[in-house]
Amino acid sequence: MARIAPGARASPNIWEHPAVYELENRAVDPAGVIEDTMQSCRSWSGATILDLGCGSGYHLPRFAAQADRVVGVEPHGDLVRWARLRTRALFNTKVLLGSAQAVPLPDASVDIVQARWAYFFGPGCEPGLRELDRVLRPGGIAFVIDNDTTRSTFGRWFSRALPDYDALAVERFFSGHGWQSLRRDISWHFDHRADFEAVVRIEFAPDQAERILAEHDGCEVDYAINIRFRHY
């Protein structure tokens, strides 16, 4: 059984289906909107970057190509091993087992934090935000990338599958803690319909997934996101 960092909240899609989630990572945002937006706020060059909830480390090599130092923190031990294997040739990158509530790094040790589709739940995330206060250097910046459920095809699917998700409450939570939000449009773009179907089936319950697949043709989906950020 994989070691799990204390306090971690399970993420069944990647924890249970890492190979399929790899297909999703490849399909998300082919135009690079998220990375361009992040770099418009703060260059990665010369920075120490923390990818919080890094999963299998998909984004770590991209950061490492420009940053001085990159740290991935992930609560699921099997994914930590996968991320370490992925980055084994990168001299400036390391991957640690840990959680948002207990980041295994010293005080004031990072310049940029990314939490991409990780730790974006709003109320209840206060312990993780306190850890950002601790580990970010003065002048640093943190990003939380999450779904904008108020618009887009994917947002409609998400809202239908999770009707209790309160987008307004999440927005109030982050703005009340000093965060700003940029609304951006990205897409899922899969090379093969079979890949799209496999990803839909790990992201949604079986009945929801089959309804989505019945109503949506092709391999591309319009997708709205929030890029939340806070300067420290």
N, C-alpha and C positions, 0 to 999 in steps of 0.2 A: 504494500500500500504506500502511495506517495506521501511524503511528509508535507504537511500543510502549516503555514505560518499561523500562529494564534490570532484569532479575531477576523480571519479572512472570510469574506462572503463568497460563496460558491458562484462560479461562472460556468454553467453547464455546457455552453456551446464549445468553448475552447478547452475546458478541463476534460470533457468527455470525448471530444471529436477534434483533436488538434490537427490532424491531417486535412480535414475538411475546412477547418478554420483558416488553414494556410491558403486555401483557394479563395476564401473571402478576403483575406489581407491583400492578395494580388489583385482582386477585383475592385477594391474600394478606391475611389478618388484617383483614377488614372491620369487626370490632368494636374495632379499635385497641388490642388487648391489649399489643402490644410498646411502643407509645408511652406508654401509661398506666404500664406497669411502669418504663420508663426515667425518666419524670417523677416517679414515686414515690421514686426514688433520688436524683434531682437535677433541679431545675427548669431548663428551658431559658431562662427569662427572664434577660436580662442577660448571657448566656454567649456565649463563642466556641465554636462547635461545628465539629468536623471529621468529615465523612463520608468514611471511608477505604474506597476501592473503591466510589465513588458511582455508577458506571455512567452511565446517561443522566441522572442527577440527579433521579430521581423524588421522593426524599425531601427535597431541598434546600428547596423552597418551604415545606414544613411547618415545618422548622426556622427558616427566615428570618422567619416570621410572629411568632416569639416571641424569638428570640435577637438579640443585638446584632450578631454577625458569624458568618457561615457560610462554611466552606471545603470544597469537594469535591475530593478527590484520586482520580484514576482513571488506570490504566496504559495504557488503550487510547485512542489519539488520536481515533478516530472518535466514541467515546462522550464524550470530553471536549468535542468540538464540539457534540454533541447537548445535553449538560448546560449548556453556555454559552448555547446558543440558548434553552433552557427557562428559564434564570434571568436573561436579558438585562435584564429590567426591575427586578430586585431589587438595590437599591443596596448592600445589606449582604452580598452573596454573590459569591464568585469560585470558579472551577474551575481546577485545576492538573493538569498531567500529572505523575504520580509514582507511586511504589509504596510498599507498607508498609515495605519495607526502607530506603527513602530518601525520607522525607516532606519535601517542599520548603517547610518552614516553620521559623521560628526556634525556639530553645530556649524552653521554658516559655511557649508562646504560645496554648495552647488549654485550655478548661475541661472539655469533653466530647468524647469520641471514640465514634463508632459505626462498627463493621464488621459490616454485615448480610449474611450469607451471603457473606462475603469474608474470607479469611485466618483460617479456623477449623480448620486441618488438624492442629493439635497439634504433635507433634515436627517440628522443622524451622522453626518459626515464631519462633525466638528472635530473629533480627535485627529482625523487626517489633515484638516486645515491647520490645526495647531502644529503638527509635524512640519508642514510647509513653512510656517513661521520660523521654526527652529533651524531647518537645514538650508534655507535659501540665504544667500549673502545679500547685504544691502545693494540695491540696484538690480537684483534678480527679477525673474518673471516666471510665473506658473501658468500653464494652460490646461484646461479640462475640455476635452472634445466629447460632445455627446449629441444625441439625436434631437432635432427640432421636430417634436411630434405634432406641431400645429399646422404643418403643411407638407407637401410632397407625397408621392405614392408610398414611399417607405414609411413616412410619418403616419399615414392613414392606416397602414398595416399594423404598425406598432401600437397605435391608439386602440385599434380594434382588438388586438390580442391582450393588451394590458389596460383595460378601461379604468382601473384605479390609479394609474399613473397621473399625477397632477403636475402638468408642465408649469402652470403658474406658480405653484408652491415652490418648485425647484428654482424657478427664476427669482422669486422673492428671496429665497435662502441665499443664493449666491450674491445677489446684489446687496443684500443686507450685510454680507461679510466683505464688501468692498470690491467685488468682482465686476468686470464689464463683459459684455457679450457681443460677439460679431456673428451675424447670421450669414451663412454661406450655403451655396448649392453645389453638391458634388454628384457622383453617380456610383452605382455598381455597374461594372462592365465585365461580363464573363465571356470567355472565348467559346464556351460550349454550353448548350442548354443543360446538359447533365450536371455540370458544375453548379449552375444556378439552382437547379432543383435540389442538389445535395445541401447547399448552404441554407436555402429556405427551410429545409427540414431540420437543421440544427438550431435555427433561430426562432422557430415557432412551434407550438404544440401541433400534434399530427392533424387535427381537424382544421386548424388555422392554416397550416402549410398547404394542405390539399386545396383549400379554397383559394389561396393565393395563386397556386400553380394553375388552377382551372381558369382563373380570370385574367392572368397576365401572360402574354405571349413574348417570345424573344428572350434575350440575354442581358438586357440593360434596364436599369431602374433609376428614376430620378430620386434624389435623396437629399433632404435638407438637414443641416447640422447647426449647432451652436459651437462656436469656439470661444470659450470663456477664458478670461485672462485677468491676472492681477499683478501689478508691479509691487515689489517689496523694497 
